[in-house]
Amino acid sequence: MLFAKSGMSAAAISSLFVIWSVTSFALEIPTGVWADVFSRRSLLTIAPILTGAGFALWTLVPSYPAFALGFVLWGAGGALRSGTLQALVYEELARCGASGAYPRVIGRTHAMGMLAVMAATGLAGPVLAAGGYRVVGIASVAACLLCASAARSLPDSRGRAERGPAYRKVFRDGLAEVRRMPAVRRSLLIVAVLMGTAGALDEYVPLLARSTGARPSAVPLLVLVVTAGMTVGGWLAGRGARWAAPALAVAACCLALGAGSGQAAGLVLVALAFGVLEWAMSGADARLQEQIDDESRATVTSVAGFGSEVVAVLTYSAYALGSTWAGPGPLFALSAVPFLLTALVMGRMPAD
């Protein structure tokens, strides 16, 4: 790892992750409001440029100050994108009379993103062996610039709103919308729980695979099975939305049974569960978009993003505490409880 190779201790590396998290937390909602005030396409163009600038710093001046500033830039870029992309996609589809396609479009976007990550992971080893961290860094910066170019090509018929007091007004209106509409609050909670819990658990899948007793060489393949399940789930988003609650309940059972089995074959059930979670997340996001106003869309969506970050931190903390007395299998099985409760909440929500 670049940080360890630069002579940094585990404590120093952990402090970088803290800087990254704090930046994301601090900027999540402010950048969402900004996206409701200014051009969303412009913010989506700036976001990967900031991330790429951070990678460039790591490549050119590998040192703690550069790493810290790089994580600040990466966190800022992620915050600019969070909420902004969903708002732009939904509104542009709505203007074309195709808002119903939102879950399918956003789900397939996530699926393609996962495929890109899988491809990049597979290429990282050979590229690192051939050219070292500098070549990997240059390739990362180039990828960010390509993302900025792609973002610049997106439609943005909304244009640029007025500056100044409009920012404070949008912020107040967005929070007021959350306060006065119980349906929006429920949707925010569902999105936060699904995204935060599933996103955090995904980081521990390699530990779960290893705990089954599989050979070290087989662990990456088991992780790939789960990633493939998520990719399929994202690709199928937008279909069968009325079955979201029972499907989520089944996914919770599959997660508990597959992880609790302690067998490598149980990862197939875990993959099925993660696929359903990915599918359900896109549907929950779509339901939220249908319930909020265009003027504060990115603001409210960023509140969901902030909530998912909070849930993720709670999940990390719970996993760390639970790991003192249980292994990955039982912990994953217990993590099915939030999904089952979410399914019960979704089942009690009125139909659209």
C-alpha positions, 0 to 999 in steps of 0.5 A: 500500500502506498501509505505504508510504503511511504513509512507511515504507521498504522495510527497515521494511516488511520488518521487519514481515513478519519480526515476523509470521513470528517470531510465527507460528513462536513460537506455532504449537506452543504454541497447538496444545497449548492447543487440546488442553487447552481449548475448540477452538471458543473458540480459533477464536472468539478467533483472528479477533478478534485479527486484527481488532484488528490491522486496527483498529490499522492503520486508527485509528493508522497508525504503525510501532508499531501496524503491528508490534503488528497483525502480532503479533496477526495472527500470534497469530490465525493460530497459534490457528487452525492445527491447531485447526480441523483437530482440531475438524473431524475429531473432530466428524465422527468422533463422527458416524461420518463421519470419511471425509468429512474430506478433502472437508469440509476441501478444500471449506473451502479452496476456498471460502476461495480464492473469498472471497479472489478476491472480496475482491481484486476488491472491494478496488479499487473500495472503496479508490477510493471510501473509502480505506484507512479504509473497507477497514480497517473492512470487514476488521474487520467480516469478522473479526467475522463469522468469529468469529461463525461460529466460535462456531456450530461444534459442540464436543462435546469441551468444556473439559479441565482446566487446569494440569499437563494442558498439559505432559502434552499437550505431552509426549504429542504429541511422544512420539506423533511420536517413537514412530510412524514413520507419523506422522513420514512423514505430518508430512513429507508435509504439511509439504513439500506445504503449505510448498512449494506455499504459497510457490510460490503467491506467485511465480505473478504473476512466472511469468505476467509472465515469459511475455511476456504483456501486463500486462493479461493477467497477472491473468487468468493468475494467476486460471487458477492460482487456479481450478485450486487451487479445483477441486482443493480442491473435489474433495478426498476422491475417488480418494485411492488415486491420490495418489502417481501423481497427484502425480507427474503434477502435478510433470511438469505443473509442470515442463513448463508453467513451463519452456515459457515460454509463457502457455499453459503456465499451464494445466499449472501450474494443473492441477499446483496443483489436484492439489497442493491435492487431495493436501494435503487427502488427506495431512492426512486421513491424518495425522488418521487416525493421531493420538490425539484427546488430542494431535490439535491439538498434532501437527497444529501440528507439521505447521504448524510444519514447513510454515512451515520448508519455506516459508522454505527455499523462499523462500530457495532462490527468492531465491538461484536468482533471481540466475541463473535466471528464474521458469520454470526455478525453478518447473520445479526446484521440481517435484523436491520434489513428485516425491520426495514422490510416491515416498515416498507410493508406498512407504507401506503402504496403509490 
